[in-house]
Amino acid sequence: DGRPVVLDCVREAECRIAGNLNMEYLPMGGSIHMIEESLKLAYGEDSEFIKDKRIAAVQALSGTGACRLFADFQKRFLPDSQIYIPTPTWS
């Protein structure tokens, strides 16, 4: 019939947010909850690095945005370092 297929999980997500009128943007650093849970996933629930607050993290807009954010960080704090980019890379 020419209409796009919409997954059931997408329909459920739409229903969950339909009554939520708060559509504010996230803070500049991203979703604090998402960042905290991502750190637990990456470093483990009992990570001393997390407990001691020795890890800094932000949420990036996209994979490309994350690469750009890291490149800016690297240029500023490690200006003599090198990066290696494979061939082919993503487009």
Secondary structure as UniProt FT lines:
FT   HELIX           8..18
FT   TURN            28..29
FT   HELIX           32..43
FT   TURN            45..46
FT   HELIX           48..51
FT   TURN            52..53
FT   HELIX           63..77
FT   TURN            79..80
//
